Amino acid sequence: MERHIQTIGILTSGGDAPGMNAAIRAVTRTARFNNINVVGIQRGYQGLIDKEFLKFTSSSVSNTIQRGGTILKTARSKEFMTPEGRKKAYGNMVEAGIDALIVIGGNGSLTGAQLFAREYDIPVIGLPGTIDNDLYGTDSTIGYDSALNTIVECVDKIRDTANSHDRIFFIEVMGRDAGFLAQNSAIASGAEAAIIPEGSTDVDQLAEFIERGKRKSKNSAIVLVSEAQKDGVGGAFYYAERIKNEYPQFDARVTILGHLQRGGTPSAYDRILASRMGYAAIEALLEGQRNIMIGIKNDEIVYVPISRAVKMNKPINQELITVLNVLSM
Ligand code: F6P
């Protein structure tokens, strides 16, 4: 039998991502529009265990759509990974009268949501909030577009030095296990190559890139390197070291962009995406949906079972690899 939802809890978990506040705002305002109470849970699942609850009203989310980070704060809770932690979290939810949970986060956070929902029969709706864009069933995740724009802005600046000094720059970007940030920021910044975990295992991506460069007689180059590499090998320093040893005629440098990729004002695209997804999360709950992630496909909101969103590997469109190769001539 469908339960009547009177109060929802909302939390952000895992790495923060630009646009999370826009999502919190959309969820809160749509819930209030439908006379549903909102409890803001601070510091992700850890806050559920520690009862860090705030009563959220429409004005709690005023003046937040443009802000980076997350007003609810976030955490990667080790305690929630234990059955005891989840039991405590459930007890606190019941005590606070929370009937359903909205979780904004990436792969790990939604995996936790799925486990919790199965153990305690709680309606959970996930929103894909991660700069990595690695959730299956959605064309984009909240924060991905903003991070891409941040990376491209940085690469444009580094290009000036690469050109002036005739250097090869290996710029390492985030993405944990996925190469979306590296591949697409390489295309957007006019870089010479991207080294990503989804690339072919049979090809030495570095040797291939050097060969291509020689053919095109380039003196400087930008290579976007995904922090996620295969077989524990990788990172921009690994490739710069190989240049030093195998191609000493080149002058290589490394830049690790790090956490600056996660900060800053969300792009207009992310704000709109987060607003649509936050609205859809409440609509889905009202329709009786549960244990789904809200996604976007061809500009249409879709519901993806959380089990698929977190388990299936989201493929990189091979055309992007070809486009970069052809255009970097
Ligand atoms: O999942 C988001 C992400 O930014 C990854 O791209 C990165 O590997 C990881 O988080 C870094 O996590 P932390 O901020 O905990 O170091």
Residues whose N, C-alpha, C, O or C-beta is under 5 A from the ligand:
A	BS01	F6P	G15 G106 D132 M174 G175 R176
